[in-house]
């Protein structure tokens, strides 16, 4: 009951005129980012983060989260109309979405994609509303050892549960840890890895690193590939929308299954991309007409879109309640909260109730606004792809430079951004994941501080990380996540031997 009262207070905050305005602006910007292939939700939020510095924290996080919802919606437009995935998780949508568009059913495919996205996000937000306060109240029992165990679980999950090669994930994470160690040691007060640069006394600013790694790195990669857009036309009228809505209830089991897959993949940091592929694969196996998948089947659009949005939204649950991001975009949002002086985690629900519930309420409203915007403005967003990339790329570069300079009004930050851009480009060229690196930059110093405080309290004994049931359970879960692929292989061999 208390959660419902808090949620209604949150709606009172989210429905303020200024917050509604930033919500609409965020959705529109997000859809544009989603339409532009390769830019992505995390990149877009990172590039546009400086725009929110002059806003109140609640309005700022509402705008950034709405950019994220918009990017999730926008990725489907290019996937269906042009067979160009606007986002990695939209690849599965192209399998049946583009064939539907080729058959003249682009309106039906887009309506199904947007509605399914809305349903997946709504399911995940309802889960956050119910579960986040429980997780946060439970986490209030955490001391330094328990906090480190949660960070350990997050790092291990990225290594063991990710589809990326474990070595590359660990290598990217180690680079992040090294970058997080730069600056003043919070426990001893000694300088580390500053190399005489006074600008590095406080370490690398998270925002500079993210703008460079995601924004500049992606632009350099896209310029090298010589990306060219081909325009297309799309129309959605009310008759098509209503007709498609009549068909969609027949796939309620697919939607429910995709919601559950997406929420699980979002809370564990597997992410929206594997969620969309897994949901599509299971739907294809289970469906009566599974043999028609890939030829323009509407169920093949419903499954990946529902799962991707459920995963993208539920990734905010561990970020809000534990301070551990479940996706790259959640990591960028976490950095934003820290910039505004807010510490994500269980105390956020105690000290900043208005902020948390305003954000959760805006998730409901943002997805409704997003659905209305994309259903009415598809032809406009599709026309963006007719603008030459040679015009779009410089605009993004200028935005990145302005964003980096505005953090400390320093040209040194702009140079750092370019360095991070080159690092991001090289990592992407070598197929190294950026998400673990970002996670390590954001949480590296906090994990180190919790680890060292635990050791100081236990006089150097590592047994503190197995000293009670709670911390032991979290550490064991981390170890299971770390060696999950090995456990799976061993189980498969054992079954093969028994058979």
N, C-alpha and C positions, 0 to 999 in steps of 0.2 A: 504493500500500500504506500509506503514511504517513497518508493521508487516512482510510482505514478504521480504523487504530489510533486516530487522534484522534476519529473518530466514536464508537467504542466507549467511549472516555473520556467523551465528551459524554453518552452514554446513562447512564453511571454518575452523572453530575451531575444529569441531567434526572429520573432515577428515584428521587432522594431523596424521602422521604415529604412534606416540606414543598413541594417543587416540584411533585409530583403533585397536591397539594391546590390550590395556586394555579392549576395548569393547568385543573382542573375548574371552579373558581370563575370563572376568566377565560372559559372556553367558555360557561358559563351566562350570565354578564353580557353577553358578546358576542352570543349568540343573542337575548337580550332587546333589546339595542340594534338588532340587525338587523331584529327584528320591528316595532319602532316606526318608522313611515315618516318619512323626513327626517332622523333622527338620524345614522345612518351610522357607519362604522367609524372614520374620522378624528375625528369629533366625540366618539364614545364614548371612544376612547383618550385624547383630549385632556382630557375631563372627568374621567376616572378616573385619570389620571397621578399626581395628588397622593397617591392611596391607596398607591402603591408606594414613597414616599420613605423609609419606615422599613425596607424590605426590602433584602436583599443585591442588587446589580445583576443577577446572573444570574436570581434568582427574579423580580425586578421585570420584566425584559424578557420572561421566559417568560409571565408573567401578561398583559402588554400585547399580546404577539403572539397569545396565545390568545383575547383579547378580539376581536382582528382576525379570526382564523379563525372564531370564533363569529358575528360580524357577517356574514361572507361566507355562512355556512350559513343564518343567520336570514332574510336578505333573500328567500330562495326561498319561505318559509312564507306570507308575506302575498301574494306575487305569485300563487301558485297557488290559495290558498284564497279570497282576497278581491279579486283583481285590483288590489291596491294594492302597487306595487313598494316593498319596504322599503329598497332601495338603488338608485342609478341604474343599476347594471349588471344589476339584476333585471328591468328593463323588458322585455328580449327574452324572458325566461322566461314572462312573462304571455301572450305571443302564443299558445303552445300549452298551457302549464300550466293556465291558468284554464279554457279549453274542456274539457280533460281532467277537471278537477274538476266542471264542469257536467254531464259525462256520468257522474258517479259514480265516476271513476277518480282521485280525489284522492290515495289511498294510493300508487297506481302512479306518479303524477306526482312526488310528494314523494320516494319512494324513488329514482326515476331522478335527480332533481335532487341529492339528498344524495350518492348514490354517484358521480355524475359530478363533483361538486364535490371529493369526496375524491380521485378519480383525477387530476384536473387539478392539485390541490395537491401530491399525491405526486410527480407527474412534475416539477413545478417545484422541489420540495425536493431531488430526486435531482440535478437540474441544478445547483442551488446547491452541493451537496456536492462535485460533480466540478469545477465551473468556478470557484467563488469563490476557492479557494486559488491557482489559476493566475493569475487576474486580479490578485489581491493581490500575488503575488510579482513579477509584471510591473510593477505600479504602484510597487514599491519604488525603481525607477529615476527616479521623478519628482522634479524640482526645482520651484521656484516657478513657472516658466513653464509646465511641464507640468500642474501643479495648476490654474493659471488656465485653461489650455486645456480641461481636463475640466469645470470649472465653466461655461465659455463654451459648451461642447457641451450641457450640461444646460439652460442658459437658452435656447439657440437651439432645442433640441428641443421645449421647451414652447411656443415661439412658432410654429415652422414645422410641427410634426407634430400639434399639437393641433387638435381640431375647432372650438375657439372662434375667434371673429374675432381676427386677429393684433393689431389695434389695442387691443382690450380686454385681451388677454393681456399686451401690453407695458405698458399703463397700470397694470394690477394689479401687475406686476413692479416698476415704477418706485416705486409706493407702498411696496412691500416694501423696496426698496433705501434709500429715504429713512428708513424706520423703523429699518433695520439700521445706519444711519450715526449714530444718536443715541448720545450718551455720549462716552467718552474715546477719542480717536484713538490706536490701538495703536502707531503709528509715531512721531508727533510729540508725543504726550502732551497735545494741546490738547483743550478741550471743544467739542462740536459739538451744536447744536440742543437744549440742555438747558433754555433759557429760565428759568434761575434755580432750577429744581427739583433739589434735591440727590438726590431719589429716582431721577433719570434719569442719574446719573453713570455707571452701568454699562449704560446703554441700556435698551430695553424688554425685559422678560423674555419669552422666547419662549412660555412656558407661558401667561402672562396673555393674550398676543395670540391664541393659538390657542383658548383656552377662550372668549374673547369672540367672535372671528370665527365659529367653528363653532357652539359651544353656544348662546350668547345670540342670535346672528344667526338661527339656524335656528328657535329658539323664537318670536322676534318675527314671523318670516315665517309660521310655522304658525298662530300666534294670529290673524294678519290674515286668513289664508285660511279660518279657521273649520273646521279639520279635524275630522271626526267619524268614528269607527270603527263598523263594523257587525260584530257577532260572527258566528262560524261554527263548525262542528264538523268535526273530522277525526280519523280513526283509521288507525293503521298496525299491522297484525298480522303475525305471522311468515310466514303463508302468502303474503300480498301481497308482502312483501319478497323471499322466495325466488323467487316467480313472476317478479317484475320482474328480479331478478338473472339468471334464466335467459335473459331476452330481451335484456339489455344487451350481451352479447358480439357480437351481430349488428351492432352499431354501432361496432365497434372502429376502423374507418377514420375515422369522424366524430370519435371521441374523440381519436385520435392527431393528426389535423389541428387540432382545437381546442386541444390541448395546445401544439402548435408555435406557433399563432397567438397564444395567450395568453402564452407565454414571451417571444415577440418583442415584443409590445405592453407587457409588464411591464418588460422591461429598457430599451427605449426608453420614455420617460415618457408614452406614449399612454394607458395605463391600462386598467382592467378593463372600463369601459363600451364604448369602441369595439371592444375585443376580443370582447365578447359579441355585439354587433351584427354585426361582420364574420363571426364564426363562424356565426351563425344565417343570415346572407345567403348565405354560400358553401354551407352545408349544404342550404339550400332550393333553390339552383341545381343542385347536384350530385345530390341524392337522387332515386331512382326515383319516389318518390311526393311530389315537391316541391309538387305542386298541392294536396296535403292539409295542408300547413303552414298553421297559423293555425286549424285546425279540431280540434286535439287530437291532434297527432302526437308520440309519445314522443321521436323524434329531434330535434324542435324544442325539447325541454327539455334533452336531453343536450348539444347543441352550445354554447349560450350559457353554461350552468353550468360546463362543463369549462373553457372559455376564460377566464371571469371569475376562477375560482379559480387557474388557472395564472398569469394576469396579476397578480393580487393578491399571490400568493406570490413570484413571480420578481422583483417590484419591490424586494424586499429584497436582491437580489444586488448591484446597484451601490451600495446604501446601506452594506452591510457591507464590500465590497472596495475601494470608491473613496471612500466618504463622501458620495456623491451620491444622494439619495433618488429612487426611480422612481415614487412616488405620494404623494398628500397624507398618507396614513397612515404611509408610510415616513418622510416628513418629520417627523411628530410623534414617531415612534420615535427618529429621529436626534436630535431635541431632548432626548428622555429620556436617551439615552446621554451627551450632553454634560453634562446636569445631574448625572449620576452620575460625571462626571470621566473618561469613556471617549471616546477620539477615534476615530470610525469611519474606516476606511481600511485601507491595507495593513499598517500597523504593529499593528493590532488582532489580526491572525492570528499575529503574532510575540510580542507582549507579553501578550495576554489569550487564549491558546489555550483555556483551560478555559471561559471565558465564551462565545466564538464557537461552539465545538463543542457546548457545552451547549444553546445557543440552536438550532443546526441540528438536534440530536437531538430537542429539544422540538417542532420543527416536525413531525417524523414522528409522535411520540406525540400531540401536540395534535390533529392531524387525525383520528387513530384515535378518540380520546376524543370529539371533536366529532361524528363520524359516529354513534357509539353514543348520545350524548346526544340528538341531534336525532331519531334514529329512535324512541327510547323516550318522548320527552317532547313530541311535537308538540301533543297536545290542550292541555297546560298553557300552552305558549307562545302558541298561537292564542287562548287565553282572555284574554291580556293586552289584546287589542284591544277587549275589552268594557269595560275601565276607561276612564271618560271622560277626554278629553285635558285637561280643566280640573283634574284631579287630578294627572296625569302631569307637565304643564308646570311647576307650582310646585316639584315635587320635583326636576326637572332644574335649575331656576334656583337652588335652595338648594345642590345639589351643586356647581354652577359657582362660586357665591360662596365656599363652603367651600374648594374647590380653589384659587381665586385667593388667598384670605387666607392659606392654609397655606404658600404659597411663601416669603414673607418676614414673615409675621404683620403685614401692613400693610393698613390700610383704603384707602390710596392705590392699592394693586394692585386692590382690588375696584372702585374708581371707574374705573381704567384699563380693567378688563375690560368694564365697561358701555359705555365709549366705543368700545372695539373691537367690542362687540356691535352698536352702532348703525352703525358703519362696515361691518361684515359684512352687516347687514340691507340697507343702501343699495346695496352692491355686488351682492348677490343680486337685489335688486329691478330693478337695471339690467342684470342678466345678465352681470356681470363675474365671471370665474372666480377662486376663492379659492386654488386650488393654486399658481399662479405667485407670488402674494403671499407665501404661506407659504414657498415655496422660497427667495424672495429674502430674507425675514427670517432664515431659517436659514443660508443660504450667502453672503448679501451681504457681511458683514464679512470672511469668509474669502477670498472672491473678490477683494475690494478689497486685502486684505493681500498675497495672492499676486501681484496685478497690480503693486502698488507695489514689492514686493521685487524682482520681475523687472526693473522699470525702473531701480531703484537699482543693480542688478548690471550692467545694460547701459548705464549712464550716460544714461538717457532714450531709448534707441533702441527703437522698436516692432519692429525686426527680430528681437528676441529671441524673439518668438512664432512665428518661422519659421526659427529658427537651426539646427534639426536635424530629422531625418526624423520622429521621434516627435511632437514638438510641432507640426510642420507638418501631419502627417496628422490629428491631433486637431482643429486649428483649421479645416482644410479640411472635415472632417466636420461641424463646427459650422456653417460657412457654407452647406454643402449642406442641412443640416437647416433652417436659417433660411429659405432661399429654396426649400424643397421644393415648395410649392404653385405658385410661379412656374415652376419647372422642369417640373412636371407639365403645367401649362397649355401651355407652349411645346412640349413633346413631343407633346401631343394635337393642337395646331395643325399641327405639322410632319407628323404622320401623316395628318391630314386633307388637307393640301396634296398629299402624295405620292399618296394614294388618288384 
